[in-house]
């Protein structure tokens, strides 16, 4: 099916779709996808910084849809979740009044994504952001000795 038929108000808990999303993807065929993994940004980052630093891979509209259909309560906290699809960033937000997903699209390189936003990507290994996991909040990989402002902290 085409995106204009699937990403439509009333389908898949979608409550609103932006005009830019419709212009960019209306006639795109949507095939089945997979539920993607995410990480939460702890600092503001541009698209280029996110893609380069964490080797984020592009996903399909089918992946976006599968992820929305499996939407966790965490995804429904009012923060944006975003996906890299073609030359665009597709970002979604659950309407806090429970009316469904608001679906937007934007050109890459235009926005700076704030801390608290979630980036979704197909997994390239067991942890898609393992090379710099501390930046995104995975604190299981802290070093044995950490120095911050000349104060040393030892892992216990």
ABEGO torsion letter per residue (X at the ends): XBAAAABBBGBGGBABBBAAAAAAAAABBBBBBBBBBBBBBABBBBAAAAAAAAGBBBBBAAAAAAAAAABBAAAAAGBBBBBBBEABBBBBBBBAAGAEBBBBBBBBGABBBBBGBBBBBBBABABAAAABAAAAGBAAABBABBBBGGBBBBBX
